[in-house]
Amino acid sequence: LAQLPEPDLEPAIQVIKAVYHQALTLEPANQGALTNLAAFHTTISPDRSTAQVLMSRALDANPAFAPTATAYASLLQEQPGDFLAAEMLYNHALTLSPSSISTMCNLGLLHKCGCDYETAEQVYRRALQMHPFHIPTLTNAGVLLHASKRDLHAGEELFEKALHLNPSSPTSLCNYALLLHEVHDRPDEAERFYQQALDKDPHHCNTLCNWGHLLADVRGDLHKAERMFRRALAHDPGHVPTLYCYSHLLAAPEHGGPAAAGGAWDGIEKREERHELAEE
């Protein structure tokens, strides 16, 4: 079958911008329009400086609107050096809306990225007491417990629960496969889960990266591992875990040794500030 061309989204993007700008012309302090336009500039039409200005205006217009505080904190969380400002906004949002699961989930991830595992775990536990079936929190809490090795058994239970709640989630499938590979040494089962994840999302970079690592580390199939890494980087050239694994692969003698890995390491150095805000 011939591959369909990518749709041209630019006309739709311009219409959306015009609608929001018209709304703000009529009502410059409209909380919803400011927040939504900022979110638009964060994701659909990335312009972080504009998004930050809009978020600041929205928060000035109504400091007691919790969704704006959470959205602004999420924006700051992606920028190096803004940890404290993001934490302050998340805590402010929680004073306004103490049961906000998205706020607690992101605050937990903020502390995890700052290597404050104990505080992150406390935030996740409180979130799951209020929202025991929230898949992103289950996933992120499982990642925390697995990565920090604080409680591998509890981490496994969280991964299993997330997978049970959404068996088609590539993230849940990928995380469970990693658990089977690294904790239980069951690579055959892990590969089956990686395949299911890619059936759902052929471009899921974490799955491609982790499966490539398994192929190189367990199977010794460096060529197939390299294909996995290349697929991930074709979709996201700045995917740090893949750059890291691929550089180690290229450093192997059969791939030219350390000199051949330089390009991949350069990518890591250029994108080392990047971290993902959510896994679901």
KAPECOR-V260696 format. One record per residue. N is the residue number from 1. RES is the residue in one letter. D_FIRST is the distance of its C-alpha to the first C-alpha in Angstrom with 1 decimal. Layout:
BEGIN
n=N res=RES d_first=D_FIRST
n=N res=RES d_first=D_FIRST
END
This chain:
BEGIN
n=1 res=L d_first=0.0
n=2 res=A d_first=3.8
n=3 res=Q d_first=6.3
n=4 res=L d_first=8.9
n=5 res=P d_first=12.3
n=6 res=E d_first=15.0
n=7 res=P d_first=17.4
n=8 res=D d_first=20.8
n=9 res=L d_first=23.3
n=10 res=E d_first=26.3
n=11 res=P d_first=27.5
n=12 res=A d_first=27.5
n=13 res=I d_first=29.3
n=14 res=Q d_first=31.9
n=15 res=V d_first=32.6
n=16 res=I d_first=33.1
n=17 res=K d_first=35.5
n=18 res=A d_first=37.4
n=19 res=V d_first=37.9
n=20 res=Y d_first=39.3
n=21 res=H d_first=41.5
n=22 res=Q d_first=42.8
n=23 res=A d_first=43.7
n=24 res=L d_first=45.5
n=25 res=T d_first=47.3
n=26 res=L d_first=48.8
n=27 res=E d_first=49.5
n=28 res=P d_first=49.3
n=29 res=A d_first=50.1
n=30 res=N d_first=47.5
n=31 res=Q d_first=46.6
n=32 res=G d_first=43.3
n=33 res=A d_first=42.0
n=34 res=L d_first=43.2
n=35 res=T d_first=41.7
n=36 res=N d_first=38.3
n=37 res=L d_first=38.1
n=38 res=A d_first=39.0
n=39 res=A d_first=36.2
n=40 res=F d_first=33.8
n=41 res=H d_first=35.0
n=42 res=T d_first=34.7
n=43 res=T d_first=31.0
n=44 res=I d_first=29.0
n=45 res=S d_first=30.8
n=46 res=P d_first=32.7
n=47 res=D d_first=36.2
n=48 res=R d_first=38.5
n=49 res=S d_first=41.7
n=50 res=T d_first=41.2
n=51 res=A d_first=40.1
n=52 res=Q d_first=43.3
n=53 res=V d_first=45.5
n=54 res=L d_first=44.1
n=55 res=M d_first=44.6
n=56 res=S d_first=48.1
n=57 res=R d_first=48.9
n=58 res=A d_first=47.6
n=59 res=L d_first=49.7
n=60 res=D d_first=52.7
n=61 res=A d_first=52.3
n=62 res=N d_first=52.4
n=63 res=P d_first=53.1
n=64 res=A d_first=53.2
n=65 res=F d_first=49.5
n=66 res=A d_first=48.0
n=67 res=P d_first=44.3
n=68 res=T d_first=44.9
n=69 res=A d_first=46.9
n=70 res=T d_first=44.1
n=71 res=A d_first=41.4
n=72 res=Y d_first=43.6
n=73 res=A d_first=44.4
n=74 res=S d_first=40.7
n=75 res=L d_first=40.3
n=76 res=L d_first=43.3
n=77 res=Q d_first=42.3
n=78 res=E d_first=39.4
n=79 res=Q d_first=42.0
n=80 res=P d_first=44.3
n=81 res=G d_first=47.9
n=82 res=D d_first=47.4
n=83 res=F d_first=47.9
n=84 res=L d_first=51.2
n=85 res=A d_first=50.3
n=86 res=A d_first=47.2
n=87 res=E d_first=49.4
n=88 res=M d_first=52.0
n=89 res=L d_first=49.6
n=90 res=Y d_first=48.1
n=91 res=N d_first=51.6
n=92 res=H d_first=52.6
n=93 res=A d_first=49.6
n=94 res=L d_first=50.8
n=95 res=T d_first=54.3
n=96 res=L d_first=52.9
n=97 res=S d_first=50.4
n=98 res=P d_first=51.4
n=99 res=S d_first=48.8
n=100 res=S d_first=45.7
n=101 res=I d_first=43.2
n=102 res=S d_first=40.9
n=103 res=T d_first=44.0
n=104 res=M d_first=45.2
n=105 res=C d_first=41.8
n=106 res=N d_first=41.5
n=107 res=L d_first=45.2
n=108 res=G d_first=44.8
n=109 res=L d_first=42.0
n=110 res=L d_first=44.1
n=111 res=H d_first=46.9
n=112 res=K d_first=44.7
n=113 res=C d_first=43.4
n=114 res=G d_first=47.0
n=115 res=C d_first=47.8
n=116 res=D d_first=50.1
n=117 res=Y d_first=48.8
n=118 res=E d_first=51.8
n=119 res=T d_first=51.5
n=120 res=A d_first=47.7
n=121 res=E d_first=48.3
n=122 res=Q d_first=51.0
n=123 res=V d_first=48.7
n=124 res=Y d_first=45.9
n=125 res=R d_first=48.5
n=126 res=R d_first=49.9
n=127 res=A d_first=46.5
n=128 res=L d_first=45.6
n=129 res=Q d_first=49.0
n=130 res=M d_first=48.2
n=131 res=H d_first=44.4
n=132 res=P d_first=43.9
n=133 res=F d_first=40.3
n=134 res=H d_first=38.9
n=135 res=I d_first=35.9
n=136 res=P d_first=35.8
n=137 res=T d_first=39.6
n=138 res=L d_first=39.3
n=139 res=T d_first=36.6
n=140 res=N d_first=38.5
n=141 res=A d_first=41.8
n=142 res=G d_first=40.3
n=143 res=V d_first=39.0
n=144 res=L d_first=42.6
n=145 res=L d_first=44.4
n=146 res=H d_first=42.1
n=147 res=A d_first=42.1
n=148 res=S d_first=45.9
n=149 res=K d_first=46.7
n=150 res=R d_first=49.0
n=151 res=D d_first=48.1
n=152 res=L d_first=45.3
n=153 res=H d_first=45.9
n=154 res=A d_first=45.8
n=155 res=G d_first=42.6
n=156 res=E d_first=41.0
n=157 res=E d_first=42.2
n=158 res=L d_first=40.6
n=159 res=F d_first=37.2
n=160 res=E d_first=37.4
n=161 res=K d_first=38.4
n=162 res=A d_first=35.6
n=163 res=L d_first=33.1
n=164 res=H d_first=34.8
n=165 res=L d_first=34.6
n=166 res=N d_first=30.9
n=167 res=P d_first=29.2
n=168 res=S d_first=25.7
n=169 res=S d_first=26.9
n=170 res=P d_first=25.3
n=171 res=T d_first=28.7
n=172 res=S d_first=30.8
n=173 res=L d_first=28.7
n=174 res=C d_first=28.9
n=175 res=N d_first=32.6
n=176 res=Y d_first=33.4
n=177 res=A d_first=31.7
n=178 res=L d_first=33.8
n=179 res=L d_first=36.8
n=180 res=L d_first=36.2
n=181 res=H d_first=35.7
n=182 res=E d_first=38.6
n=183 res=V d_first=41.1
n=184 res=H d_first=40.8
n=185 res=D d_first=39.5
n=186 res=R d_first=36.9
n=187 res=P d_first=33.9
n=188 res=D d_first=32.1
n=189 res=E d_first=32.1
n=190 res=A d_first=31.2
n=191 res=E d_first=28.0
n=192 res=R d_first=27.0
n=193 res=F d_first=27.5
n=194 res=Y d_first=25.7
n=195 res=Q d_first=22.6
n=196 res=Q d_first=22.9
n=197 res=A d_first=23.3
n=198 res=L d_first=20.1
n=199 res=D d_first=18.3
n=200 res=K d_first=19.6
n=201 res=D d_first=19.1
n=202 res=P d_first=17.3
n=203 res=H d_first=19.3
n=204 res=H d_first=22.6
n=205 res=C d_first=24.8
n=206 res=N d_first=27.8
n=207 res=T d_first=26.0
n=208 res=L d_first=24.4
n=209 res=C d_first=27.9
n=210 res=N d_first=29.8
n=211 res=W d_first=27.7
n=212 res=G d_first=28.0
n=213 res=H d_first=31.7
n=214 res=L d_first=31.9
n=215 res=L d_first=30.2
n=216 res=A d_first=32.6
n=217 res=D d_first=35.7
n=218 res=V d_first=35.5
n=219 res=R d_first=33.2
n=220 res=G d_first=34.2
n=221 res=D d_first=30.6
n=222 res=L d_first=30.7
n=223 res=H d_first=27.6
n=224 res=K d_first=25.3
n=225 res=A d_first=27.3
n=226 res=E d_first=26.7
n=227 res=R d_first=22.9
n=228 res=M d_first=23.4
n=229 res=F d_first=25.7
n=230 res=R d_first=23.5
n=231 res=R d_first=20.6
n=232 res=A d_first=23.2
n=233 res=L d_first=24.7
n=234 res=A d_first=21.4
n=235 res=H d_first=21.2
n=236 res=D d_first=24.9
n=237 res=P d_first=27.0
n=238 res=G d_first=30.2
n=239 res=H d_first=29.7
n=240 res=V d_first=33.2
n=241 res=P d_first=33.0
n=242 res=T d_first=30.1
n=243 res=L d_first=32.1
n=244 res=Y d_first=35.1
n=245 res=C d_first=33.5
n=246 res=Y d_first=31.7
n=247 res=S d_first=34.9
n=248 res=H d_first=36.7
n=249 res=L d_first=34.2
n=250 res=L d_first=34.5
n=251 res=A d_first=38.3
n=252 res=A d_first=38.3
n=253 res=P d_first=40.0
n=254 res=E d_first=37.1
n=255 res=H d_first=35.1
n=256 res=G d_first=37.9
n=257 res=G d_first=40.2
n=258 res=P d_first=41.0
n=259 res=A d_first=40.5
n=260 res=A d_first=36.8
n=261 res=A d_first=36.6
n=262 res=G d_first=38.1
n=263 res=G d_first=34.9
n=264 res=A d_first=33.8
n=265 res=W d_first=37.3
n=266 res=D d_first=37.4
n=267 res=G d_first=34.5
n=268 res=I d_first=36.5
n=269 res=E d_first=39.6
n=270 res=K d_first=37.8
n=271 res=R d_first=36.3
n=272 res=E d_first=39.0
n=273 res=E d_first=39.9
n=274 res=R d_first=36.6
n=275 res=H d_first=36.7
n=276 res=E d_first=34.5
n=277 res=L d_first=36.1
n=278 res=A d_first=34.3
n=279 res=E d_first=32.3
n=280 res=E d_first=30.8
END
